[in-house]
Amino acid sequence: MKNKNKVILVTGAAGFIGYHLCKKFLEKGFSVVGVDNLNSYYSKKLKKDRVKELFKLKKNFKFYKIDLRYKIKLDKLLVKYKFHKILHMAAQAGVRKSIKYPLTYVTNNVLATTNLFEVVKNHYNVPIIIASSSSIYGQQNKNLFSTNLKTDTPIQMYAVSKKSTELIAHSYNFQYNIPVVALRFFTVYGPWGRPDMALFNFTKKIFKKETIEVYNNGNHYRDFTYIDDIVRKVILVCDKIKVNEKDKSKNKFLVYNIGNGKPHKLMKFLNLIEREINLKTKIKFLPSQTGDMLGTHADMRKFNNDFRKIKNTPLKKGIKNFINWFKKYYNLNVTR
Ligand SMILES: NC(=O)c1ccc[n+]([C@@H]2O[C@H](COP(=O)([O-])OP(=O)(O)OC[C@H]3O[C@@H](n4cnc5c(N)ncnc54)[C@H](O)[C@@H]3O)[C@@H](O)[C@H]2O)c1
């Protein structure tokens, strides 16, 4: 079957990672149906612009404004299309907001994910990839996060909701043999990135000459992972995951880390941004915020064994690509 006849459903298609996945699948010749409720967690314009870009790319892209907290439209979509694979990226992201607004995480992550699995189970079996997060590791005694570690002590509601989506997926896999792979993403960055994340936030503030607030006195470190590397890893998983009609035991529930495997200090990250923009800004050091993790470091050995090792984009290059996109998107003609 030609790729064009294979329809991929991407939820959260107007979001950062969802957009990049749609783009890659369209480039590979697949038909893509994108779904998003275009919520206002951050700039709706940015979300709409991502969708516009996808429409510019290829004709075989369809977009539906659907809120996964409600099942009816989603149900109709599964009747209209016979999806080849589903990539469930839609979620209420953001660790800090989850402390103040826990219910938003329960409805958009826990309820919405349950709705998706309910609808799928009522129609036909299809492999599902779900976006999980490094945040579910919480506070560990070990610095290297392996998927063998226990993840039952989340430290904020974002992590609770992401762990819950894995548990929901596990139970639907067990009950209905839906093949599922949960991917624990580690601090994703790159062009078309999220305004609430460090790279976007720091860049914006440097250009505006505003003071940057750095928590935990700058001692945080993160396994920053460039978006193209994430996409390539997701594609490898997607190529492998299939429904096995004959041997149902082969329709497994699997979990992988999707990170870089090489963490960097937040301060190094910030210095690289300043150097790339060639502007310095004021920094205000603050204590750690409740719910923040000190560091993240993805153990990628399981992924590398089961798939293959992918050469990651160097941090400097990834930051440069982001800043080039940022300047173009916001029409910044910076004279140095
Ligand atoms: N970006 C990261 O560093 C990172 C790290 C770990 C995990 N993740 C996970 O990866 C996925 C994608 O993250 P992202 O960075 O692209 O976030 P994002 O906020 O840019 O994208 C998520 C999209 O989902 C949509 N959405 C939210 N609730 C919805 C609902 N009820 N119905 C339909 N659409 C809804 C939003 O409008 C948004 O466009 C999320 O599940 C997130 O939790 C991201």
The ligand as a Tripos MOL2 file, in Angstrom:
@<TRIPOS>MOLECULE
LIG
   44    48     1     0     0
SMALL
NO_CHARGES

@<TRIPOS>ATOM
      1 N1          7.8100   19.7330   24.7140 N.am      1 LIG1
      2 C1          8.3830   18.9780   25.6620 C.2       1 LIG1
      3 O1          9.5200   19.2280   26.0760 O.2       1 LIG1
      4 C2          7.6730   17.7740   26.1990 C.ar      1 LIG1
      5 C3          8.3330   16.9960   27.1630 C.ar      1 LIG1
      6 C4          7.6970   15.8800   27.6780 C.ar      1 LIG1
      7 C5          6.4440   15.5290   27.2310 C.ar      1 LIG1
      8 N2          5.8050   16.3080   26.3090 N.ar      1 LIG1
      9 C6          4.4650   15.8920   25.8750 C.3       1 LIG1
     10 O2          4.4590   15.8720   24.4530 O.3       1 LIG1
     11 C7          3.1790   16.2490   23.9650 C.3       1 LIG1
     12 C8          3.3010   17.4340   23.0310 C.3       1 LIG1
     13 O3          3.8920   18.5080   23.7450 O.3       1 LIG1
     14 P1          4.1530   19.9290   23.0800 P.3       1 LIG1
     15 O4          5.3990   20.4500   23.6500 O.co2     1 LIG1
     16 O5          3.9920   19.8180   21.6210 O.co2     1 LIG1
     17 O6          2.9450   20.7520   23.7280 O.3       1 LIG1
     18 P2          1.9430   21.7790   23.0340 P.3       1 LIG1
     19 O7          1.2010   22.4370   24.1370 O.co2     1 LIG1
     20 O8          2.6770   22.6480   22.0770 O.co2     1 LIG1
     21 O9          0.9760   20.8370   22.2150 O.3       1 LIG1
     22 C9         -0.1450   20.1750   22.7710 C.3       1 LIG1
     23 C10        -1.3530   20.5010   21.9080 C.3       1 LIG1
     24 O10        -2.4730   19.7760   22.4330 O.3       1 LIG1
     25 C11        -3.6250   20.5960   22.3060 C.3       1 LIG1
     26 N3         -4.6170   20.1490   23.2900 N.ar      1 LIG1
     27 C12        -4.5480   20.2800   24.6300 C.ar      1 LIG1
     28 N4         -5.6660   19.7780   25.1880 N.ar      1 LIG1
     29 C13        -6.4440   19.3180   24.1810 C.ar      1 LIG1
     30 C14        -7.7290   18.7180   24.1170 C.ar      1 LIG1
     31 N5         -8.4550   18.5150   25.2120 N.pl3     1 LIG1
     32 N6         -8.2240   18.3600   22.9060 N.ar      1 LIG1
     33 C15        -7.5090   18.6000   21.7820 C.ar      1 LIG1
     34 N7         -6.3040   19.1870   21.7700 N.ar      1 LIG1
     35 C16        -5.7720   19.5480   22.9550 C.ar      1 LIG1
     36 C17        -3.1250   22.0110   22.5610 C.3       1 LIG1
     37 O11        -3.9660   22.9900   21.9800 O.3       1 LIG1
     38 C18        -1.7300   21.9810   21.9320 C.3       1 LIG1
     39 O12        -1.7370   22.5250   20.6140 O.3       1 LIG1
     40 C19         2.3320   16.5470   25.2020 C.3       1 LIG1
     41 O13         1.6190   15.3720   25.5120 O.3       1 LIG1
     42 C20         3.3550   16.8310   26.2770 C.3       1 LIG1
     43 O14         2.8480   16.5340   27.5550 O.3       1 LIG1
     44 C21         6.3900   17.4170   25.7910 C.ar      1 LIG1
@<TRIPOS>BOND
     1     1     2 1
     2     2     3 2
     3     2     4 1
     4     4     5 ar
     5     4    44 ar
     6     5     6 ar
     7     6     7 ar
     8     7     8 ar
     9     8     9 1
    10     8    44 ar
    11     9    10 1
    12     9    42 1
    13    10    11 1
    14    11    12 1
    15    11    40 1
    16    12    13 1
    17    13    14 1
    18    14    15 2
    19    14    16 1
    20    14    17 1
    21    17    18 1
    22    18    19 2
    23    18    20 1
    24    18    21 1
    25    21    22 1
    26    22    23 1
    27    23    24 1
    28    23    38 1
    29    24    25 1
    30    25    26 1
    31    25    36 1
    32    26    27 ar
    33    26    35 ar
    34    27    28 ar
    35    28    29 ar
    36    29    30 ar
    37    29    35 ar
    38    30    31 1
    39    30    32 ar
    40    32    33 ar
    41    33    34 ar
    42    34    35 ar
    43    36    37 1
    44    36    38 1
    45    38    39 1
    46    40    41 1
    47    40    42 1
    48    42    43 1
@<TRIPOS>SUBSTRUCTURE
     1 LIG1         1 GROUP 0 **** ****
